[in-house]
């Protein structure tokens, strides 16, 4: 499947780059970043070559992107690195636009759900009871290197920070019910970005179905204590 997709996109680029709409160009690069699976670049030589060609085409069109597309390019730069990042870096104007788009995304996408508020309150109760070596609990936190805001960040007494992400139904694939590993592409990227910024133990995800099953404050606290005591 990857070979077929890369072959067709490469064919379009060679035939006439304008056949790729700006959104399709950015979506394709973003998809390659999702598939990269850890920041080491696309797995196959064909995907690597395609990503570099798409990045060069993005630089050529640097004035035609909307905020969402610029955010996708920023994520691509973070995830793929190497020749892809070098190609994007050749345009200071494009890089400035990408940074401005990310800043706008962080400023406007700050929303707190009722479930997120419940998790934060349970964490604060654990802090007050001294059950964990936590010094503070903050919500809607900007983490360097991460596109969106982290739902909750708890600060440990040894200086570490741990992000707690409260993941609702939109974060998961609908055909794999109650599977914590069945996250969508944007959530997979978010998780990689947070682990890169905060360390491998710096992320705890709370799937919605697990939290919905906790009927009392004491059950919520016990759940979080179990999730956090070994980070």
N, C-alpha and C positions, 0 to 999 in steps of 0.2 A: 504493500500500500504506500509506504514512504517513497519507494522508488518511482511508483507511478505518479504520485503527486509532484515530487521533485522534477521528474522528467517533463511533466506538462507545464509547470511553472517556468522551468528553464526554457522550454520551447517558446512560450509566450514572450519571455524577455528577449530572446534572440530574434523572434519574428517582428515584434513591435512592442516595446515596453509600455506604450500607452494603452495596450489592451488590458493591462492590470490597473484597475481603479485604485486610487490612493488608499481607500479602506482595505481593499483586498491585499495590497502590498504590505501594509502594516499588520493585518491579521495573519498573513502568511509568515512573516518574521516572528510575530508573537507566538504562533503555534510551534515554530521550530524551537523557541526558547522554552516553551512548556515541555516539549519532548526531550530537551537536552538532559533533564533529570539530575541536575546538580552543579551547573555552572561550568562544566568542562567543555562545552561546545557540543554541537550536534554529533551524533554517534557515527554517521556514515560520511564518507568523502563527498558523496553527492549532496547531502544536506549541508555540509560545510561550505561547499562551493556555491550552492544556491543562496545560503544566508549571506555570504559576502557579496554576491551579485545583487541581491535585494537591498542590502545596506547601501551599496553604491548608487542604486537607483533612487533610494530614499533621499540621499544627499543631493542628487540632481534635481529632485522635486521639492527641495527643502521649504518652499514657501506655501505649499498647498495642503498642509495637514491641519486637522482640527485637534482640540484638546485631547480627546480620547486616543486618537492616533499617535499624538506626541507622547502620551503616557505609555503606550505600547512600545514605542521606539526606545524610551528610557529603560523600560524593563528588559528589552532585548539587549541593550548595552550592558546592563548589570549582569545578565545571565550568560550571554554567549562569549563576551570578552574577545580576546584575540583579534583576528583580522576584521571581524564584524564591528567591534568597538573602535578599532583604528579607522575604519571607513566612515563611521558616523562622526568621529571626532574631527574629521577634516573640515567640517562646516561649523565654525563658531556660532553662526546665526542659528543653525538647527539645534545645537546643544543648548543655547540660551533659551530657545523656544521650548525645548523639552523640559528644562529645569523650571521654567515658568508654569508649564502645564501641570507638572507634579505639585508645585506649590499651590496652584489653584485647586487641584484635586483634593489635597489634604485639607484645605480651608473650607471646602464646600461639602465634603462627604463625611461630616462628623454627625453621626446619628447613633443614639443609644436605645437599644430595645429593652423591653421590660425584663426579658430573660437575662440580658447582660447586667442590668441593675441588680437583679436577684443574686447573681454570682458575685458581683462586687460587694454587696452587703454581707454575704456569707464570708467572704474573705476578710472583711473588716472586723467581723465578729471573731474570727480565728486570731486576728492580730491582737484584738483587745484581750483575748483569753491567754495569749502567749503560747499558743499551740504550735506556731511555726516561727522561725527566726526572721520575721518580716518587719521591716522598718516603715514601709509605706505601701499604699495601694492607690494607683491612679487610673483613671479611665480616659479613653480616646487620646492615646499618647502617640506622638510622632517619633518613630524610630528611624535613625539614619540608615539609608539604603533600602527602605521599605516604602512601597508606593502609597498605601493607605495608612490610616491610623490603627494602632493596635487597640483592641477592645479594652484590655486591662493590662497594666504592668505592675508587678509586685517587686519591691526592692528588698533583697536579702541583707542581713546584717553584715555579711562578708563582702558586700559591694556588688554582688551579681544582681542582674535583673531577669525576671521571667515574665514572658508575655502569656496571658491567658486569653485564648480566642474562643468566643461563644458562637458556635457554628449552627446556624439555622438550616432549614431545608434547602435553600438556594445554594448552599455550599457543596451539596452532594448530588451524585448521579441518581436519577429517579429509578433506574432499573436495578439498583443494588441496594435494597432496603436495609437500613440499620447496619451498614458496613462503614466503619470509621475511615477505611482506606480509600473509599470510593469518592474522592473529592474531585471537583471540577478543576479546569486548568488554572483559573485565576486564584483559587484557593491553594493549589499546589505551588504556584509561584510565591504567593504570600508566605506560605510555610517555609519555603527554602530561604526567602529573604530574611525572615525573622531568625531562623537558625543560624544563618550566616552572620547576622548582626549581633545576636545575643549568645551564641554558642549552642552546641548540640542539645544541651539540657535546658535551653532558654525558651522553650515553647511547650505549652500544655493546651490541648484542644478539648473543648467540652461539647460533644455532639448533642443536639437538641433532644433526641429521644432519651438519652441517659438522664439529662437534667429534668425532663418532664416527669420521669418516674420517681423523683425525689419529692415526697409529699410534705415533709416537715423541715423546719430550719435545722434541726439536729442531723437529719439525713443528708441535707445539702452540705453541712460542715464536714461530716464524716467522709463524704465523697471527695470533696476538695482536699481534705487532709491526706487521703490515700493517694490522690493524684500528685500532690506537691511534696510529700515528705521525702521522696527519693531523688528530687531534681538536683 
